[in-house]
């Protein structure tokens, strides 16, 4: 039981660090994407720890699904940033509203 509480504390700490990374650094889009990935990882950790504690494999399956979607989201986001950088030669969050169509 103590291991479960310690694991949940580590996962919660990882989630809080990622929230701080998003709100304190709103200028660099790459750090915001990494913080978002850390959020997905923290939620995935919680699902795996709960799955182990409850002796059920469903949490691990959801964790794999979350990590797969997070990887796809990250690759698409980085591809959009590369195209945006090729057009503007700078990546700033303030100018991202120019992409609205």
ABEGO torsion letter per residue (X at the ends): XAAAAAAAAAAAAAAAAAAAAAAABAABAAAAAAAAAAAAAAAAAAAAAAAAAAGBAAAAAAAAAAAAAAAAAAAAAAAAAAAAAAAAGBBBAAAAAAABX
